[in-house]
Amino acid sequence: MLGCGPGTNQAPNEAAKDSTTYIDRANMDTTVKPGDDFFLYANGAWLKKASIPADKTGWGSFDELADNTNKSVHTLLEDVVKEKATPGSAQYNVAAFYKSGMDTGAIDKAGINAIKKKLDAIKAVTTPEQVLDIVIENNKQGLQSVLPFYIGPDDRNVTENIIQFGQGGLGLPSKDYYTDKDTTAEKNREAYRAYIAKILSLGGEDSAAAVTNAQAIFDVENKLAAVSLYPKEMRDPQKMYNKFSVEAFSKQTPNINWKDVFAKMGITGKDSMLVSVPQYYRALSGLLKSVPVEVWKAYLTYNTLSDMAPYLGSGFENARFEFYARTLSGQKAQKPRWERVMRVIDGAIGEQLGKLYVDKYFKPEAKAKMVDLVQNLQEAFGNRIKNLDWMSDATKQKAEAKLAAFIKKIGYPDKWKDYTGLEITPDNYAQNVLNASAFEYKRDLAKLGKPVDRTEWGMTPNTVNAYYNPTFNEIVFPAAILQFPFFDFGADDAVNYGGIGAVIGHEMTHGFDDQGAQYAADGNLKNWWTPEDEKKFKAKTKMVEDQFNGYTVLDSIHVNGLLTLGENIADLGGITIAYDAFKKTKQGQGNELIDGFTPDQRFFLSWAQVWRGKRTPERARQLIKIDPHSPVEWRANGPLTNFDPWYKAFNVQPGDKMYKPENERAKIW
């Protein structure tokens, strides 16, 4: 998925409506040569004076848009709580949820009441089998720990849904946090153990027992981390596809009887499953027996309290903020209360909130314009495939068929999710969260045995992002991305194609990156390449991987070229396809200067200013471990070093720092 930043569908400020200001000249640094550091040239003055707000871990074009969208949604929320609405309607549920989340007095007073039965059930556990029972019961209300799962299309038979189990059980963001040996990693682990103890203490445990249990819980997580995969290892869909019958996998996990697990989850008549990391479950089976039941009880108590911490009152919420936001990400202050509640609502009943957002803010003409842009980009991509000099006709035909088969979703779902039967009240925040999770659990389970619903969306309309889904072979653009700086009706084509055009091209290219290229036009995971073409493709992607491995982020930390490979291929393809489509416009074929810049220069400046941003050092370190996107400066500069028209537009010559000889420029799509 493309990691864009949120925004609103409102016009930019009045100044931005003047076509000369769509490129932010005042915040450029023209003392920098474009060929030395284009990101700095396009954004240098901004980078010098911009500061990261205390309640953020980063600030930039996307973050400004996030703020604007969130403020629009805030206005919507404040309006909707004043209206009378029918119970169960989108207005009612959103308003009731918002009221419950804003009533901090009631939340503090309720404390752990909503999960008291869960905690009591954990206390009563005496056997490993009962440990697993608690895990399954927690799963039913969204509290996934050691048995994380979802229900979705079978990668090799995408018309059918199947239950899919992944690795889990860790409280730190990824395996790296357990295995890295540097000082920062050691400090983070120490802070994490202190956090576990703090959560247990808030839950009523005496401090000495909390410290002892924190170490024991961490030891369990450490053992799970040892058999887990690093994020970069999880990028190979062939490796992650492991299909088992319930009976066969039960033989590999003697202490987990999957037939019983399915029955207790409420799954009947199904005997197959996908397991992304089988060794994780083999190890978990052993740990269920070797780890004392009392330690598992502490682990489950901690997980339940920590997962629910944002909804259990200020003590729990502040403890969670201090560790996850301040220590791990460098965030200095909590986000405003309304924003925290809004994010929870978006996660819990996002399509009800999204429907209200679309009704209030989305312009139908934005969708119509987007349909045209997508069509233009699709044609440009098709022409590029036809003209590739490294690919055989046989593979080209398959690639063209896949491109032609793209499903395009723009703005919002044609069919909204049905929330009939979900109980949301204005006075019980934690219970609302649990109710919404339980409702989605049942919705998920109901998918088994039914045809895959290809109308479903994986993002809410008020999310500024976009994504490509390989099993649906679809590109999806939620309503909130269709705005400045990505897109504006008043902007010239250079700005729009350098912004939203590159986003569209990026998502299309995901269908043909190192992962997407393994999926066929019908969404199934199957090879459609000739062996010779596949070999050439892998050599080209290796060139991109090696390039990005050489880019420095912080101190001696480099971009992880393998983890970010798919996104880097998509960024390179995105700007390439967008540029081709732009060159078919009247402006693209002309040479009229606007504010002193040629059309091509405005296209590339739009691209670079969309990526404008900075992050806290803590957040930068975190993202290098877990984020499949490169840092913003390399998302801007990396693709350009490979792109001939950029060299021409800014007269980039040998000796300039970004210059690459032609034979070192990566060219794929």
LOLUM-222927 format. One record per residue (C-alpha): residue in one letter; x, y, z. Coordinates in steps of 0.25 Angstrom, whole numbers, plus 5000, padded with zeros to 4 digits. Layout:
! LOLUM-222927
AXYZ...
! end
This chain:
! LOLUM-222927
M500050005000L500450144997G500750225010C500150355007G499650455017P498250495020G497550625015T496250685013N495350705001Q495250855003A496050954995P497450994999N497551135005E497251254996A498751274993A498851134987K497751164977D498751254969S499351164959T500751214962T500651174976Y500351024974I501851014974D502251064987R503451154982A503651224996N503951095003M505051044992D506551064994T507051114981T508451124986V508450974985K508750914971P507550824967G508550714962D509150714976D507950694985F506650714978F505850694991L506650804997Y506550894985A504950874985N504750885000G506050945007A505451075013W504350995018L505250885025K506050995032K504851065038A503750955040S503650895054I502950765057P501750795066A501850735080D500650635078K501250585065T502450495061G502650565048W502150685040G502050705025S501050715013F500350595017D500350625032E499750765029L498650695020A498450595032D498150715041N497250775031T496450655029N496350625044K495850765046S494750745036V494350615042H494450685056T493450785051L492550675046L492550605059E492250725067D491050755058V490550605058V490450605073K489450715073E488550645064K487450545067A487650415060T487050285059P487750175067G488550085059S488750195048A490150245044Q489850375051Y489350315063N490550215065V491550315061A490950425071A490850315082F492250265081Y492750405080K492050445093S492450325100G493950355097M493950495101D493350465114T494650455121G494050455135A493150335132I494350265126D495250285138K494050245147A493750115140G495250075140I495449935136N493949895138A493749855123I494849755124K494649705138K494049575134K495149545125L496149575136D495449485145A495349375135I496949385133K497049375148A496249245148V497149175138T497949045143T498348975130P499049005116E497648965109Q496949075117V498049175113L497749155099D496249165102I496449305107V497249345095I496149295086E495049375094N495949495094N496049485079K494549495078Q494649635083G495849685075L496849655086Q497849575077S499049525084V499749395080L498649345071P498549455061F497649425049Y496749485038I495849435027G496149465013P496249414999D497149284997D498349344989R498249224980N496749214979V496349354980T494849334978E494849264992N495049315006I495949245016I496449265030Q497849315030F498749305043G499949395044Q501049415054G500749505067G500949505082L501949625082G501749755089L502849825082P502649865067S503549755060K504549645062D505749745061Y505349805074Y505649675081T506949645074D507649775071K508849795080D509049945079T508950035091T507550095087A507049955085E507449915099K506850045105N505550015098R505449875103E505749925117A504650035116Y503749925110R503949835123A503649955131Y502349985123I501849835125A502049855140K501349985140I500149925133L500049805142S500149905154L499049985149G498249865148G498449835163E499649755164D500649795175S501949855169A502949745173A502049635166A501849725154V503349745152T503549595153N502449565144A502849675134Q504249595132A503449465130I502549525120F503649585113D504449445113V503149385106E503149495095N504649475093K504449325090L503249365081A504149465074A505249365072V504349285063S503649405056L504049465043Y504649605040P503749695032K504649685020E504549535021M503049535020R503049605006D503049474998P501649424996Q502049294991K502849275004M501649325012Y500649225006N500549105014K499249025013F498948915023S497748825026V497348845041E497748695043A499148715037F499548835044S499048785057K500048675056Q501148785055T500648855067P500348745078N499748845088I498848925079N497748835073W497248925062K495948845061D495648895075V496149035072F495249045060A494048995068K494249095079M494449205069G493049175063I493549115050T492848985045G492948905033K494348955029D495648875030S496748955023M497549075027L498649165022V499849185032S500849295028V501949255038P501749105042Q502949105051Y502349215059Y501149115063R502048995065A502849075075L501549135081S501048985083G502348955091L502249085099L500849055103K501448935111S502748985115V502449125120P501749115134V500249135134E500449255144V501349325134W500349305123K499249365132A500149485135Y500349495119L498949495116T498549595127Y499649685122N499149675108T497749695111L498049825119S499049875109D498149855097M496949925104A497850035111P497350145102Y495950125107L496150095122G496350235127S497550335128G498450245136F498550135126E498450225114N499650315119A500450195122R500250145108F500550275102E501850295110F502450165104Y501850145090A501750295086R502850365094T503950265096L503850185083S503350295074G503850425080Q502450485081K502450595092A501050615095Q499650545094K498850575082P497550655086R496450565092W495450585080E496550535070R496850405078V495350375079M495150405065R496250305061V495650195070I494250225063D494950215049G495550075053A494250025059I493150075050G493950145039E492950125028Q491850195036L492750315039G493250305024K491850315019L491550445027Y492950495022V492550475008D491150535009K491750655015Y493050685008F493250594995K493050664982P492450574971E493350654960A494550604968K494150464965A493950494950K495250564948M495950444955V495250344946D495950424934L497250424941V497250284944Q496850254929N498050334924L499050274933Q498550134929E498750164915A500150224917F500550094925G499950004914N500850084904R502050064912I501849914913K501649904898N502949974896L503849904906D505149854900W505449744910M504149674911S503649564901D502249574894A501749454902T501949524915K501549654910Q500149604906K499949544920A500449684926E499449764917A498349664921K498649694935L498649844934A497349834926A496649754937F496949854948I495749884956K495650034959K495050084972I494950234974G494450314986Y493550224994P492850084993D491750064984K491149974995W491350025010K491549915021D490349885029Y490349905044T488949855047G489049795061L490249865066E490049925080I490650065082T490350145094P490750285098D491250245112N492150125111Y493350155103A494150025105Q492949935103N492650005090V494049975085L493849825090N492449825083A492949875070S494149775070A493149655073F492249705062E493349705052Y493849565057K492449515053R492449585040D493749525037L493349385041A492149395032K493049405020L493449265021G492749175011K492249305003P492849354990V493849464992D493149604992R494049684983T493249814986E493849825000W494849935003G496049925011M496150075015T495050175019P494750295010N495350395020T496750335019V497750405010N498450285004A498250194993Y498550044991Y498649924981N498049794985P498749674978T497649574980F496549664975N497549724965E496949864968I497450004971V496650084981F496650234984P495850284996A495150414995A496050495004I497350474995L496650554983Q497150694988F498350784988P499550764988F499150634981F498050694973D497350824971F496350874960G497051004960A498450944958D499150924944D499350784939A500850784943V500450794957N499250694957Y500050594949G501350614958G500350594970I499150504968G499650454955A500950394961V500050334972I499150264962G500350214954H500950164968E499750084971M499750024957T501149994957H500949914970G500249814961F501549794955D502549804966D503349694972Q502149644979G500949684970A501649624958Q501449484964Y499949504963A499149484950A498049564944D497049484952G497749514965N498249374967L499649354972K500249284959N501449304950W501049374937W502549404933T503449334923P504749284931E505549374923D504749504925E504649464940K506149464941K506249594934F505249654943K505949604956A507249664951K506549804949T505849794963K507249754969M507849884963V506749964971E506949894984D508449914983Q508250064980F507350084992N508250005001G509350114999Y508450225004T508750275018V507550315027L508150345041D509650335046S510050205040I508650155038H508350125023V507050095016N506649955016G506649925001L505949795002L504849835011T504549955003L504749894989G503249884985E502950034989N504250074982I503850004969A502450064970D503050204972L503950194960G502850134952G501850244957I502650364953T503050294939I501550264936A501050404941Y502050474933D501650394920A500250434923F500550574926K501350584912K500050554905T499350684911K499350824904Q500250874915G501150754914Q501350774899G501650924901N502751004908E502051114914L502651164927I501851184940D502551264951G503951244943F503751084942T503551004930P502450904930D503450784932Q504050864944R502750884950F502350734949F503650694956L503550804967S502050764970W502650624972A503650664981Q502850764989V501750654991W502850574999R503250695008G503450655022K504250625034R504150525045T504650515060P505950425061E505250325069R504150315058A505150305047R505850195054Q504550115056L504150135042I505450075036K505049945043I503649935040D503150025029P503249975014H503350115009S504650185008P504850315016V504250435009E505550495004W505850364997R504450354991A504650484985N506150474980G506250324978P505350304966L505850434960T507350384959N506850274949F505950364941D506450434928P505450544927W505850594940Y507250604936K506850684924A505850774931F506850824941N508150804933V508750704942Q510150674938P511350584942G511950634955D510550674961K510350584973M509050514969Y509650484955K509650344950P510250294937E509250244928N509650094930E509450114945R508050164944A506950064948K505850044937I504749944939W503349984934
! end
